Amino acid sequence: MVDPVRLELIKNALVMVSDNMMVSVLRTSRSTLVKSNMDFSASILDADGDMVAQGLALPGHLGATMPALRGCLDYYGDDIQQGDILASNDPYAGASHLNDIFMFRPVYKDGERICILGLILHHTDLGGRVAGGQAADSDEIYQEGLRIPPSKIYIANKPNDTLVRLIEHNTRVPDKVLGDVRAQIAALIAGEAEILKLAETYGADELKKYMRALIDYTERLVRNSIRELPDGESEFIEYNDDDGVGGGPVEIKLKLTVKDDEIIADYTGTSPQKGGALHPNYWFTASLTYAGLRTLLPPETPNNVGFYRPITVIAPPGCWVNPQFPAAVGARGQGGYRVRTVVTGAIAKLYPGRMPACPGGNELGLSVTGVDADRKRFLHVEFHNVTGRGGGPNQDGQDAGPYWLGNMANTSVEIIEAENPLLIDEYGFLPDTGGPGKYRGALGMVRQYRLMADEAIVQQRADRHIFPCWGLFGGKPGALSKSYFVRNGNREEAPSKFVKTMRQGETFRAEMAGSGGYGDPLERDPLAVAEDVRQEKLSAAHAEAEYGVVVDGNAALDVAATEILRQERRGASAK
């Protein structure tokens, strides 16, 4: 017999343990990727390796933890004991890419395994041909850095110094990476203590019983929620500009089927596996698909394996979203964003009014490395994947807001400048870049970096230079991304993906795509357009050209001129 009150209490307690592990990491980590960008996630899995709870973390990691743990459990079998911490980053053993080290701490009471704690953390550098591990033009996994198969980084509460030293000798910034490794380990050990307190409160067997009950409850809840959706089928196609090595574009095709209490997401027809490192492997593709479909369900739905039991993800081996060994996957985050937008696009088509237009951003992954004035190696790695939400059914896109399938924070200008010989000359909005619509898409943003060291290698993986962020239901696309170097006063356009040398005083400028608009721009409230002009989010010329709204030099609305212009536009479109 399961007490619903106790079930709710235990559910919340498990989420709290996950969140506390995340707080521990934030307080003790060394890299900006973790303490500022927040590129990590914590979760709790039952004794068999099924996810029970996830903290306030990256939604895209919802389905990524279990495959990595399964790789470890399959390798070690019964050779797991109290005090062990398992680790792996092997994309071909359940992990996603080499920079994400998955660690797992089994928790025991009286010799019985209660559960397993999991932490995914993106580490700044694990070697490879290009610092930071994000180079789009790597064409096999061997070029991307240290590949850690399922291993033990702690054995019976003692550190595995061999593995730790191996990591130390395969990173360009060992202070940051080992600091983050230790933060990851410490958080797992702290989480273990909290789980043991819960086991004391409820009893180990009772806690395990309620973990299983929580998973089963979630599955019932999700199936009931799917039944409430109209059965239907939709297809949506998205495009990546290229494959990272000059080939392209890449077509990502999704057929979404909702029937009875199940959902099938089928990527059959997607472009085949190509060169480059932008492919998301199957587990990452599935995880992002789950995260996208999660938006169809009530917000109170628990995040555990019960959620995605009713969901089938099909991605034929060898297609772009399920590359086969030894394909490179280091820059899979950029390809993953395209999976996210194809899922949300299919949902928007199947259930109009449920989704906003395409989010903006150039899906920027940037690394800058060299030596500073003290001849010390520096490595700045930053992700600025989105610029804000697309226009929605009843509201504008959120300028500078996080993409709800990303949930990462930005890296502050002050931290970048304090830790690296870089100056941020500009960071702000780009006017006239949000997709026009009844509800405007979020503005694109710009980040401009100036190098103060003698020389550095700059790597960018980005997109949306060719295919814009789409609008919905009459809304227009957002502006495209652009990248530039300024050298000796000359502005030089750069491709979306590159590895280049930058010298002292030169600048690199990343202009990020605007989000898509929603609905007919001629239906936008003229006062809202005038306010955007007043705030310098739109120019007066853009307001007139795209919205049919006339304002004077003080951004005051000319009501009569606007009405005449809009009537003319509507008449012309009706012919």
Helices and strands as residue ranges (DSSP letters): H 4-28, H 32-35, E 40-46, E 51-54, G 59-61, H 65-76, E 85-88, G 91-93, E 100-109, E 112-122, G 141-143, E 151-155, E 158-159, H 161-168, H 174-202, H 204-227, E 232-240, E 250-259, E 262-266, H 282-293, G 294-296, H 305-308, E 311-314, H 332-350, E 364-371, E 377-384, H 413-419, E 422-430, E 444-451, E 455-461, E 482-487, E 490-494, E 497-503, E 507-511, G 521-523, H 526-534, H 540-547, H 559-574
